[in-house]
Amino acid sequence: MTIDASDRAAVAHFVRVCGSGVVASIGADGAPQAAYVGLTATDEGVLVFDATSDSRKVGNIRERPRVALAVTGADTSVQLEGRAHVARDEERWRLGEVYSERFPGSRALDVGFEVVVVDVHWVRVYDAGEHPPRVVEAIWE
């Protein structure tokens, strides 16, 4: 599956189809902390996942918003880096609905859960389905 790393809609589609990935945040001691999450994206390439309010990743993101994510499917993997934040007010409801559409029955909008938003700044697509494997990077402004 060839994906253009600079095409936000194509990357978003890949994320939605895969539906999960690993997010790495930065702990208080500066060490990376990784977690497997259900994951979706808007057509503009904004990533959305949910987490319990008391999770390490939510605490880390509130203090240190830089994150990295990896999403894999078949022969293709996509690495993404950006800044995350916990959605509030209208954004929480709007993106919580986006998440809930992808994951019916989600508890993202329940008390005790947060909707986390990632504004992506860098993307790397690795396509092992091509020979030699194709690697393409893009910076999203």
Chimera marker file (.cmm) of the C-alpha trace (Angstrom):
<marker_set name="trace">
<marker id="1" x="0.000" y="0.000" z="0.000" r="1" g="1" b="0" radius="0.5"/>
<marker id="2" x="1.733" y="3.166" z="-1.167" r="1" g="1" b="0" radius="0.5"/>
<marker id="3" x="0.914" y="6.242" z="0.907" r="1" g="1" b="0" radius="0.5"/>
<marker id="4" x="2.167" y="9.738" z="0.162" r="1" g="1" b="0" radius="0.5"/>
<marker id="5" x="3.538" y="11.003" z="3.490" r="1" g="1" b="0" radius="0.5"/>
<marker id="6" x="2.594" y="14.584" z="2.594" r="1" g="1" b="0" radius="0.5"/>
<marker id="7" x="-1.039" y="13.662" z="1.842" r="1" g="1" b="0" radius="0.5"/>
<marker id="8" x="-2.915" y="14.249" z="5.102" r="1" g="1" b="0" radius="0.5"/>
<marker id="9" x="-6.107" y="12.574" z="3.880" r="1" g="1" b="0" radius="0.5"/>
<marker id="10" x="-4.224" y="9.436" z="2.781" r="1" g="1" b="0" radius="0.5"/>
<marker id="11" x="-2.354" y="9.183" z="6.078" r="1" g="1" b="0" radius="0.5"/>
<marker id="12" x="-5.616" y="9.767" z="7.987" r="1" g="1" b="0" radius="0.5"/>
<marker id="13" x="-7.316" y="7.014" z="5.981" r="1" g="1" b="0" radius="0.5"/>
<marker id="14" x="-4.492" y="4.594" z="6.801" r="1" g="1" b="0" radius="0.5"/>
<marker id="15" x="-4.775" y="5.416" z="10.525" r="1" g="1" b="0" radius="0.5"/>
<marker id="16" x="-8.560" y="4.951" z="10.472" r="1" g="1" b="0" radius="0.5"/>
<marker id="17" x="-8.299" y="1.614" z="8.665" r="1" g="1" b="0" radius="0.5"/>
<marker id="18" x="-5.639" y="0.306" z="11.075" r="1" g="1" b="0" radius="0.5"/>
<marker id="19" x="-7.555" y="1.630" z="14.092" r="1" g="1" b="0" radius="0.5"/>
<marker id="20" x="-4.777" y="1.368" z="16.626" r="1" g="1" b="0" radius="0.5"/>
<marker id="21" x="-1.172" y="2.205" z="17.277" r="1" g="1" b="0" radius="0.5"/>
<marker id="22" x="1.432" y="2.869" z="19.910" r="1" g="1" b="0" radius="0.5"/>
<marker id="23" x="1.837" y="6.328" z="21.402" r="1" g="1" b="0" radius="0.5"/>
<marker id="24" x="5.026" y="7.308" z="23.202" r="1" g="1" b="0" radius="0.5"/>
<marker id="25" x="4.977" y="10.201" z="25.631" r="1" g="1" b="0" radius="0.5"/>
<marker id="26" x="7.681" y="11.633" z="27.878" r="1" g="1" b="0" radius="0.5"/>
<marker id="27" x="7.584" y="10.768" z="31.586" r="1" g="1" b="0" radius="0.5"/>
<marker id="28" x="8.475" y="13.141" z="34.412" r="1" g="1" b="0" radius="0.5"/>
<marker id="29" x="11.995" y="11.667" z="34.538" r="1" g="1" b="0" radius="0.5"/>
<marker id="30" x="12.468" y="12.243" z="30.789" r="1" g="1" b="0" radius="0.5"/>
<marker id="31" x="12.106" y="8.567" z="29.939" r="1" g="1" b="0" radius="0.5"/>
<marker id="32" x="9.799" y="7.480" z="27.117" r="1" g="1" b="0" radius="0.5"/>
<marker id="33" x="6.577" y="5.693" z="28.032" r="1" g="1" b="0" radius="0.5"/>
<marker id="34" x="4.674" y="3.783" z="25.350" r="1" g="1" b="0" radius="0.5"/>
<marker id="35" x="1.056" y="2.654" z="25.294" r="1" g="1" b="0" radius="0.5"/>
<marker id="36" x="-1.126" y="0.823" z="22.809" r="1" g="1" b="0" radius="0.5"/>
<marker id="37" x="-4.241" y="2.890" z="21.973" r="1" g="1" b="0" radius="0.5"/>
<marker id="38" x="-7.303" y="2.789" z="19.787" r="1" g="1" b="0" radius="0.5"/>
<marker id="39" x="-6.690" y="5.514" z="17.239" r="1" g="1" b="0" radius="0.5"/>
<marker id="40" x="-8.546" y="7.435" z="14.562" r="1" g="1" b="0" radius="0.5"/>
<marker id="41" x="-7.983" y="10.592" z="12.526" r="1" g="1" b="0" radius="0.5"/>
<marker id="42" x="-9.864" y="13.446" z="10.948" r="1" g="1" b="0" radius="0.5"/>
<marker id="43" x="-9.583" y="13.999" z="7.190" r="1" g="1" b="0" radius="0.5"/>
<marker id="44" x="-7.127" y="16.809" z="7.991" r="1" g="1" b="0" radius="0.5"/>
<marker id="45" x="-4.782" y="14.317" z="9.659" r="1" g="1" b="0" radius="0.5"/>
<marker id="46" x="-5.481" y="15.230" z="13.289" r="1" g="1" b="0" radius="0.5"/>
<marker id="47" x="-5.112" y="12.084" z="15.402" r="1" g="1" b="0" radius="0.5"/>
<marker id="48" x="-7.584" y="11.245" z="18.171" r="1" g="1" b="0" radius="0.5"/>
<marker id="49" x="-7.487" y="8.661" z="20.953" r="1" g="1" b="0" radius="0.5"/>
<marker id="50" x="-9.025" y="8.276" z="24.379" r="1" g="1" b="0" radius="0.5"/>
<marker id="51" x="-7.454" y="7.492" z="27.725" r="1" g="1" b="0" radius="0.5"/>
<marker id="52" x="-8.465" y="7.370" z="31.347" r="1" g="1" b="0" radius="0.5"/>
<marker id="53" x="-8.024" y="10.684" z="33.120" r="1" g="1" b="0" radius="0.5"/>
<marker id="54" x="-5.519" y="9.204" z="35.581" r="1" g="1" b="0" radius="0.5"/>
<marker id="55" x="-3.353" y="7.414" z="32.990" r="1" g="1" b="0" radius="0.5"/>
<marker id="56" x="0.365" y="8.091" z="32.710" r="1" g="1" b="0" radius="0.5"/>
<marker id="57" x="0.002" y="9.270" z="29.126" r="1" g="1" b="0" radius="0.5"/>
<marker id="58" x="-2.581" y="11.924" z="30.010" r="1" g="1" b="0" radius="0.5"/>
<marker id="59" x="-0.393" y="13.246" z="32.843" r="1" g="1" b="0" radius="0.5"/>
<marker id="60" x="2.654" y="13.218" z="30.586" r="1" g="1" b="0" radius="0.5"/>
<marker id="61" x="0.854" y="15.031" z="27.763" r="1" g="1" b="0" radius="0.5"/>
<marker id="62" x="-0.432" y="17.730" z="30.103" r="1" g="1" b="0" radius="0.5"/>
<marker id="63" x="3.140" y="18.451" z="31.229" r="1" g="1" b="0" radius="0.5"/>
<marker id="64" x="5.149" y="17.543" z="28.115" r="1" g="1" b="0" radius="0.5"/>
<marker id="65" x="3.004" y="17.547" z="24.964" r="1" g="1" b="0" radius="0.5"/>
<marker id="66" x="5.507" y="16.087" z="22.486" r="1" g="1" b="0" radius="0.5"/>
<marker id="67" x="4.523" y="12.579" z="21.366" r="1" g="1" b="0" radius="0.5"/>
<marker id="68" x="5.453" y="9.979" z="18.775" r="1" g="1" b="0" radius="0.5"/>
<marker id="69" x="3.145" y="7.323" z="17.348" r="1" g="1" b="0" radius="0.5"/>
<marker id="70" x="3.568" y="4.206" z="15.250" r="1" g="1" b="0" radius="0.5"/>
<marker id="71" x="0.777" y="2.634" z="13.223" r="1" g="1" b="0" radius="0.5"/>
<marker id="72" x="1.249" y="-0.579" z="11.272" r="1" g="1" b="0" radius="0.5"/>
<marker id="73" x="-0.799" y="-2.530" z="8.778" r="1" g="1" b="0" radius="0.5"/>
<marker id="74" x="0.301" y="-5.350" z="6.471" r="1" g="1" b="0" radius="0.5"/>
<marker id="75" x="3.530" y="-4.218" z="4.757" r="1" g="1" b="0" radius="0.5"/>
<marker id="76" x="3.220" y="-0.535" z="5.658" r="1" g="1" b="0" radius="0.5"/>
<marker id="77" x="4.099" y="1.352" z="8.816" r="1" g="1" b="0" radius="0.5"/>
<marker id="78" x="3.612" y="5.026" z="9.532" r="1" g="1" b="0" radius="0.5"/>
<marker id="79" x="5.517" y="6.928" z="12.184" r="1" g="1" b="0" radius="0.5"/>
<marker id="80" x="4.126" y="10.274" z="13.301" r="1" g="1" b="0" radius="0.5"/>
<marker id="81" x="5.392" y="12.974" z="15.647" r="1" g="1" b="0" radius="0.5"/>
<marker id="82" x="3.588" y="16.010" z="16.968" r="1" g="1" b="0" radius="0.5"/>
<marker id="83" x="2.110" y="17.866" z="19.893" r="1" g="1" b="0" radius="0.5"/>
<marker id="84" x="-0.760" y="16.427" z="21.880" r="1" g="1" b="0" radius="0.5"/>
<marker id="85" x="-3.307" y="18.021" z="24.156" r="1" g="1" b="0" radius="0.5"/>
<marker id="86" x="-6.355" y="16.986" z="26.121" r="1" g="1" b="0" radius="0.5"/>
<marker id="87" x="-9.434" y="18.328" z="24.332" r="1" g="1" b="0" radius="0.5"/>
<marker id="88" x="-11.835" y="20.576" z="26.224" r="1" g="1" b="0" radius="0.5"/>
<marker id="89" x="-15.334" y="21.954" z="25.742" r="1" g="1" b="0" radius="0.5"/>
<marker id="90" x="-16.635" y="21.936" z="22.144" r="1" g="1" b="0" radius="0.5"/>
<marker id="91" x="-13.475" y="20.297" z="20.769" r="1" g="1" b="0" radius="0.5"/>
<marker id="92" x="-13.860" y="17.438" z="23.266" r="1" g="1" b="0" radius="0.5"/>
<marker id="93" x="-17.425" y="16.747" z="22.146" r="1" g="1" b="0" radius="0.5"/>
<marker id="94" x="-16.713" y="17.147" z="18.434" r="1" g="1" b="0" radius="0.5"/>
<marker id="95" x="-13.619" y="14.922" z="18.392" r="1" g="1" b="0" radius="0.5"/>
<marker id="96" x="-15.094" y="12.561" z="20.962" r="1" g="1" b="0" radius="0.5"/>
<marker id="97" x="-17.893" y="11.944" z="18.468" r="1" g="1" b="0" radius="0.5"/>
<marker id="98" x="-15.320" y="11.339" z="15.706" r="1" g="1" b="0" radius="0.5"/>
<marker id="99" x="-13.671" y="8.763" z="17.970" r="1" g="1" b="0" radius="0.5"/>
<marker id="100" x="-16.999" y="7.196" z="18.938" r="1" g="1" b="0" radius="0.5"/>
<marker id="101" x="-18.028" y="6.858" z="15.285" r="1" g="1" b="0" radius="0.5"/>
<marker id="102" x="-14.889" y="4.784" z="14.674" r="1" g="1" b="0" radius="0.5"/>
<marker id="103" x="-15.296" y="2.877" z="17.949" r="1" g="1" b="0" radius="0.5"/>
<marker id="104" x="-19.009" y="2.460" z="18.732" r="1" g="1" b="0" radius="0.5"/>
<marker id="105" x="-19.558" y="1.960" z="22.448" r="1" g="1" b="0" radius="0.5"/>
<marker id="106" x="-16.447" y="3.943" z="23.302" r="1" g="1" b="0" radius="0.5"/>
<marker id="107" x="-16.312" y="5.561" z="26.720" r="1" g="1" b="0" radius="0.5"/>
<marker id="108" x="-14.285" y="8.532" z="25.417" r="1" g="1" b="0" radius="0.5"/>
<marker id="109" x="-16.935" y="11.073" z="26.476" r="1" g="1" b="0" radius="0.5"/>
<marker id="110" x="-17.653" y="9.457" z="29.850" r="1" g="1" b="0" radius="0.5"/>
<marker id="111" x="-16.559" y="10.903" z="33.172" r="1" g="1" b="0" radius="0.5"/>
<marker id="112" x="-13.073" y="9.669" z="33.978" r="1" g="1" b="0" radius="0.5"/>
<marker id="113" x="-11.964" y="9.594" z="30.340" r="1" g="1" b="0" radius="0.5"/>
<marker id="114" x="-10.178" y="12.137" z="28.172" r="1" g="1" b="0" radius="0.5"/>
<marker id="115" x="-10.135" y="12.762" z="24.447" r="1" g="1" b="0" radius="0.5"/>
<marker id="116" x="-6.531" y="13.309" z="23.362" r="1" g="1" b="0" radius="0.5"/>
<marker id="117" x="-5.721" y="15.199" z="20.171" r="1" g="1" b="0" radius="0.5"/>
<marker id="118" x="-2.418" y="15.082" z="18.280" r="1" g="1" b="0" radius="0.5"/>
<marker id="119" x="-1.453" y="17.789" z="15.810" r="1" g="1" b="0" radius="0.5"/>
<marker id="120" x="1.022" y="15.981" z="13.576" r="1" g="1" b="0" radius="0.5"/>
<marker id="121" x="4.190" y="17.760" z="12.432" r="1" g="1" b="0" radius="0.5"/>
<marker id="122" x="6.252" y="14.923" z="10.926" r="1" g="1" b="0" radius="0.5"/>
<marker id="123" x="5.363" y="11.696" z="9.106" r="1" g="1" b="0" radius="0.5"/>
<marker id="124" x="7.461" y="8.783" z="7.882" r="1" g="1" b="0" radius="0.5"/>
<marker id="125" x="5.955" y="6.046" z="5.709" r="1" g="1" b="0" radius="0.5"/>
<marker id="126" x="7.796" y="2.739" z="5.355" r="1" g="1" b="0" radius="0.5"/>
<marker id="127" x="6.376" y="0.501" z="2.622" r="1" g="1" b="0" radius="0.5"/>
<marker id="128" x="7.926" y="-2.980" z="2.669" r="1" g="1" b="0" radius="0.5"/>
<marker id="129" x="5.535" y="-4.077" z="-0.083" r="1" g="1" b="0" radius="0.5"/>
<marker id="130" x="7.832" y="-2.441" z="-2.622" r="1" g="1" b="0" radius="0.5"/>
<marker id="131" x="11.268" y="-3.777" z="-3.499" r="1" g="1" b="0" radius="0.5"/>
<marker id="132" x="13.423" y="-2.209" z="-2.337" r="1" g="1" b="0" radius="0.5"/>
<marker id="133" x="11.245" y="-0.900" z="0.511" r="1" g="1" b="0" radius="0.5"/>
<marker id="134" x="10.051" y="2.668" z="-0.024" r="1" g="1" b="0" radius="0.5"/>
<marker id="135" x="10.653" y="5.236" z="2.721" r="1" g="1" b="0" radius="0.5"/>
<marker id="136" x="9.158" y="8.717" z="2.447" r="1" g="1" b="0" radius="0.5"/>
<marker id="137" x="9.105" y="11.496" z="5.030" r="1" g="1" b="0" radius="0.5"/>
<marker id="138" x="7.139" y="14.734" z="5.162" r="1" g="1" b="0" radius="0.5"/>
<marker id="139" x="6.884" y="17.741" z="7.425" r="1" g="1" b="0" radius="0.5"/>
<marker id="140" x="3.341" y="19.014" z="7.901" r="1" g="1" b="0" radius="0.5"/>
<marker id="141" x="3.166" y="22.758" z="8.443" r="1" g="1" b="0" radius="0.5"/>
<link id1="1" id2="2" r="1" g="1" b="0" radius="0.2"/>
<link id1="2" id2="3" r="1" g="1" b="0" radius="0.2"/>
<link id1="3" id2="4" r="1" g="1" b="0" radius="0.2"/>
<link id1="4" id2="5" r="1" g="1" b="0" radius="0.2"/>
<link id1="5" id2="6" r="1" g="1" b="0" radius="0.2"/>
<link id1="6" id2="7" r="1" g="1" b="0" radius="0.2"/>
<link id1="7" id2="8" r="1" g="1" b="0" radius="0.2"/>
<link id1="8" id2="9" r="1" g="1" b="0" radius="0.2"/>
<link id1="9" id2="10" r="1" g="1" b="0" radius="0.2"/>
<link id1="10" id2="11" r="1" g="1" b="0" radius="0.2"/>
<link id1="11" id2="12" r="1" g="1" b="0" radius="0.2"/>
<link id1="12" id2="13" r="1" g="1" b="0" radius="0.2"/>
<link id1="13" id2="14" r="1" g="1" b="0" radius="0.2"/>
<link id1="14" id2="15" r="1" g="1" b="0" radius="0.2"/>
<link id1="15" id2="16" r="1" g="1" b="0" radius="0.2"/>
<link id1="16" id2="17" r="1" g="1" b="0" radius="0.2"/>
<link id1="17" id2="18" r="1" g="1" b="0" radius="0.2"/>
<link id1="18" id2="19" r="1" g="1" b="0" radius="0.2"/>
<link id1="19" id2="20" r="1" g="1" b="0" radius="0.2"/>
<link id1="20" id2="21" r="1" g="1" b="0" radius="0.2"/>
<link id1="21" id2="22" r="1" g="1" b="0" radius="0.2"/>
<link id1="22" id2="23" r="1" g="1" b="0" radius="0.2"/>
<link id1="23" id2="24" r="1" g="1" b="0" radius="0.2"/>
<link id1="24" id2="25" r="1" g="1" b="0" radius="0.2"/>
<link id1="25" id2="26" r="1" g="1" b="0" radius="0.2"/>
<link id1="26" id2="27" r="1" g="1" b="0" radius="0.2"/>
<link id1="27" id2="28" r="1" g="1" b="0" radius="0.2"/>
<link id1="28" id2="29" r="1" g="1" b="0" radius="0.2"/>
<link id1="29" id2="30" r="1" g="1" b="0" radius="0.2"/>
<link id1="30" id2="31" r="1" g="1" b="0" radius="0.2"/>
<link id1="31" id2="32" r="1" g="1" b="0" radius="0.2"/>
<link id1="32" id2="33" r="1" g="1" b="0" radius="0.2"/>
<link id1="33" id2="34" r="1" g="1" b="0" radius="0.2"/>
<link id1="34" id2="35" r="1" g="1" b="0" radius="0.2"/>
<link id1="35" id2="36" r="1" g="1" b="0" radius="0.2"/>
<link id1="36" id2="37" r="1" g="1" b="0" radius="0.2"/>
<link id1="37" id2="38" r="1" g="1" b="0" radius="0.2"/>
<link id1="38" id2="39" r="1" g="1" b="0" radius="0.2"/>
<link id1="39" id2="40" r="1" g="1" b="0" radius="0.2"/>
<link id1="40" id2="41" r="1" g="1" b="0" radius="0.2"/>
<link id1="41" id2="42" r="1" g="1" b="0" radius="0.2"/>
<link id1="42" id2="43" r="1" g="1" b="0" radius="0.2"/>
<link id1="43" id2="44" r="1" g="1" b="0" radius="0.2"/>
<link id1="44" id2="45" r="1" g="1" b="0" radius="0.2"/>
<link id1="45" id2="46" r="1" g="1" b="0" radius="0.2"/>
<link id1="46" id2="47" r="1" g="1" b="0" radius="0.2"/>
<link id1="47" id2="48" r="1" g="1" b="0" radius="0.2"/>
<link id1="48" id2="49" r="1" g="1" b="0" radius="0.2"/>
<link id1="49" id2="50" r="1" g="1" b="0" radius="0.2"/>
<link id1="50" id2="51" r="1" g="1" b="0" radius="0.2"/>
<link id1="51" id2="52" r="1" g="1" b="0" radius="0.2"/>
<link id1="52" id2="53" r="1" g="1" b="0" radius="0.2"/>
<link id1="53" id2="54" r="1" g="1" b="0" radius="0.2"/>
<link id1="54" id2="55" r="1" g="1" b="0" radius="0.2"/>
<link id1="55" id2="56" r="1" g="1" b="0" radius="0.2"/>
<link id1="56" id2="57" r="1" g="1" b="0" radius="0.2"/>
<link id1="57" id2="58" r="1" g="1" b="0" radius="0.2"/>
<link id1="58" id2="59" r="1" g="1" b="0" radius="0.2"/>
<link id1="59" id2="60" r="1" g="1" b="0" radius="0.2"/>
<link id1="60" id2="61" r="1" g="1" b="0" radius="0.2"/>
<link id1="61" id2="62" r="1" g="1" b="0" radius="0.2"/>
<link id1="62" id2="63" r="1" g="1" b="0" radius="0.2"/>
<link id1="63" id2="64" r="1" g="1" b="0" radius="0.2"/>
<link id1="64" id2="65" r="1" g="1" b="0" radius="0.2"/>
<link id1="65" id2="66" r="1" g="1" b="0" radius="0.2"/>
<link id1="66" id2="67" r="1" g="1" b="0" radius="0.2"/>
<link id1="67" id2="68" r="1" g="1" b="0" radius="0.2"/>
<link id1="68" id2="69" r="1" g="1" b="0" radius="0.2"/>
<link id1="69" id2="70" r="1" g="1" b="0" radius="0.2"/>
<link id1="70" id2="71" r="1" g="1" b="0" radius="0.2"/>
<link id1="71" id2="72" r="1" g="1" b="0" radius="0.2"/>
<link id1="72" id2="73" r="1" g="1" b="0" radius="0.2"/>
<link id1="73" id2="74" r="1" g="1" b="0" radius="0.2"/>
<link id1="74" id2="75" r="1" g="1" b="0" radius="0.2"/>
<link id1="75" id2="76" r="1" g="1" b="0" radius="0.2"/>
<link id1="76" id2="77" r="1" g="1" b="0" radius="0.2"/>
<link id1="77" id2="78" r="1" g="1" b="0" radius="0.2"/>
<link id1="78" id2="79" r="1" g="1" b="0" radius="0.2"/>
<link id1="79" id2="80" r="1" g="1" b="0" radius="0.2"/>
<link id1="80" id2="81" r="1" g="1" b="0" radius="0.2"/>
<link id1="81" id2="82" r="1" g="1" b="0" radius="0.2"/>
<link id1="82" id2="83" r="1" g="1" b="0" radius="0.2"/>
<link id1="83" id2="84" r="1" g="1" b="0" radius="0.2"/>
<link id1="84" id2="85" r="1" g="1" b="0" radius="0.2"/>
<link id1="85" id2="86" r="1" g="1" b="0" radius="0.2"/>
<link id1="86" id2="87" r="1" g="1" b="0" radius="0.2"/>
<link id1="87" id2="88" r="1" g="1" b="0" radius="0.2"/>
<link id1="88" id2="89" r="1" g="1" b="0" radius="0.2"/>
<link id1="89" id2="90" r="1" g="1" b="0" radius="0.2"/>
<link id1="90" id2="91" r="1" g="1" b="0" radius="0.2"/>
<link id1="91" id2="92" r="1" g="1" b="0" radius="0.2"/>
<link id1="92" id2="93" r="1" g="1" b="0" radius="0.2"/>
<link id1="93" id2="94" r="1" g="1" b="0" radius="0.2"/>
<link id1="94" id2="95" r="1" g="1" b="0" radius="0.2"/>
<link id1="95" id2="96" r="1" g="1" b="0" radius="0.2"/>
<link id1="96" id2="97" r="1" g="1" b="0" radius="0.2"/>
<link id1="97" id2="98" r="1" g="1" b="0" radius="0.2"/>
<link id1="98" id2="99" r="1" g="1" b="0" radius="0.2"/>
<link id1="99" id2="100" r="1" g="1" b="0" radius="0.2"/>
<link id1="100" id2="101" r="1" g="1" b="0" radius="0.2"/>
<link id1="101" id2="102" r="1" g="1" b="0" radius="0.2"/>
<link id1="102" id2="103" r="1" g="1" b="0" radius="0.2"/>
<link id1="103" id2="104" r="1" g="1" b="0" radius="0.2"/>
<link id1="104" id2="105" r="1" g="1" b="0" radius="0.2"/>
<link id1="105" id2="106" r="1" g="1" b="0" radius="0.2"/>
<link id1="106" id2="107" r="1" g="1" b="0" radius="0.2"/>
<link id1="107" id2="108" r="1" g="1" b="0" radius="0.2"/>
<link id1="108" id2="109" r="1" g="1" b="0" radius="0.2"/>
<link id1="109" id2="110" r="1" g="1" b="0" radius="0.2"/>
<link id1="110" id2="111" r="1" g="1" b="0" radius="0.2"/>
<link id1="111" id2="112" r="1" g="1" b="0" radius="0.2"/>
<link id1="112" id2="113" r="1" g="1" b="0" radius="0.2"/>
<link id1="113" id2="114" r="1" g="1" b="0" radius="0.2"/>
<link id1="114" id2="115" r="1" g="1" b="0" radius="0.2"/>
<link id1="115" id2="116" r="1" g="1" b="0" radius="0.2"/>
<link id1="116" id2="117" r="1" g="1" b="0" radius="0.2"/>
<link id1="117" id2="118" r="1" g="1" b="0" radius="0.2"/>
<link id1="118" id2="119" r="1" g="1" b="0" radius="0.2"/>
<link id1="119" id2="120" r="1" g="1" b="0" radius="0.2"/>
<link id1="120" id2="121" r="1" g="1" b="0" radius="0.2"/>
<link id1="121" id2="122" r="1" g="1" b="0" radius="0.2"/>
<link id1="122" id2="123" r="1" g="1" b="0" radius="0.2"/>
<link id1="123" id2="124" r="1" g="1" b="0" radius="0.2"/>
<link id1="124" id2="125" r="1" g="1" b="0" radius="0.2"/>
<link id1="125" id2="126" r="1" g="1" b="0" radius="0.2"/>
<link id1="126" id2="127" r="1" g="1" b="0" radius="0.2"/>
<link id1="127" id2="128" r="1" g="1" b="0" radius="0.2"/>
<link id1="128" id2="129" r="1" g="1" b="0" radius="0.2"/>
<link id1="129" id2="130" r="1" g="1" b="0" radius="0.2"/>
<link id1="130" id2="131" r="1" g="1" b="0" radius="0.2"/>
<link id1="131" id2="132" r="1" g="1" b="0" radius="0.2"/>
<link id1="132" id2="133" r="1" g="1" b="0" radius="0.2"/>
<link id1="133" id2="134" r="1" g="1" b="0" radius="0.2"/>
<link id1="134" id2="135" r="1" g="1" b="0" radius="0.2"/>
<link id1="135" id2="136" r="1" g="1" b="0" radius="0.2"/>
<link id1="136" id2="137" r="1" g="1" b="0" radius="0.2"/>
<link id1="137" id2="138" r="1" g="1" b="0" radius="0.2"/>
<link id1="138" id2="139" r="1" g="1" b="0" radius="0.2"/>
<link id1="139" id2="140" r="1" g="1" b="0" radius="0.2"/>
<link id1="140" id2="141" r="1" g="1" b="0" radius="0.2"/>
</marker_set>
